[in-house]
């Protein structure tokens, strides 16, 4: 049987009302607190997300330290940096490059097994491939080799020559080596190379060894040089002929008198031809700036090369006789020309060469005059113009 106490029933109802009131007060207080201090909710919501994100990043890149605090990069301005890079901290600037071939996997610091010290370029057409094959074999793995293709044919080289797969091929139709040099051999791009060979495709190299050649260049302190030419073949300039029983020669006394107004100036001294020049790194930095952007044949450039070495220039420019070559005079560029107004392609190319020579000399003369005029001094009588 059961019994009911009125006192006990009233006490239970009072306790329930107290619990309900307490709950309602707590909820109301919480809502008011949240509305009064909304910013307090943000860390409670975002902190776990940031924390999780940081943990995820650190687990993927445990070897990379996250920045402790933000940096005001707008305050970086370094006037001594290269033009255009003033907003970068100097320590990150990579102002120079090279033509070393790099793989695109693995540790970058383990990328290169060998860093060639020298660079050789040939401007080529596929028809002269056997000649270039013989030339390439004269250069050791201490050379980076670049082929500039003026006929647009590149894939055939890989099919025929194993070495072709390890050289750099640059293909632009119907251009000359000075056009390529101006656009692809900027001094900052080839800054890692001690010497730069810029050669034609029609050179016989049976009596040439590149390493021995550079030994002579260093021994005699040549900043600009070329191999001697076979004396049995007609040479445009007497100074370029190979001499017997000497290692290097720098002057010529048998040139036509009307050509040599000064025995220490071109073409009797301080002179190499543009068919097979070799430049030191420092000399090339100057020569590149002197190459005109719109004059592509380079005629007249050889008379001005002496400007790019310290005086006396006739001591820094010379012909290496111990390692000599044969200029085969193959008119390959002439076949790349176009007949206009009844003028054959070959003659049109040759006419352009002479035209550029005159234009280049005029520009040099005018630039000299403007420079000395700005100094308010008379222009020295030191022209390299060939009369």
Buried (B, 14 or more C-beta within 10 A) or exposed (E): EEEEEEEEEEEEEEEEEEEEEEEEEEEEEEEEEEEEEEEEEEEEEEEEEEEEEEEEEEEEEEEEEEEEEEEEEEEEEEEEBEEEBEEBEEEEEEEEEBBEEEEEEEEEEEEEEEEBEBBBBBBBBBEBBEBBBBBBEBBEEBBBBBBBBBBEBBEEBEEEBEBBEEBBBBBEEEBBBBBBBBBBBBBEBBBBBBBBBBBBBBBBBEBBBBEEBBBBBEEBEBBBBBBBBBBEEEBEBBBBBBBEEEBBBBBBEEBEEEBBBBEBBBBBBBBBBBBBBBBBBBBBBBBBEBBBEEBBBBBBBBBBBBBBBEEEBBBBBBBBBBBBBBBBEBEBBBEBBEEEEEBEBBBBBBEBBEEBBEBBBEBBBEEBEEEEEEEEEEBEEEBBBBE
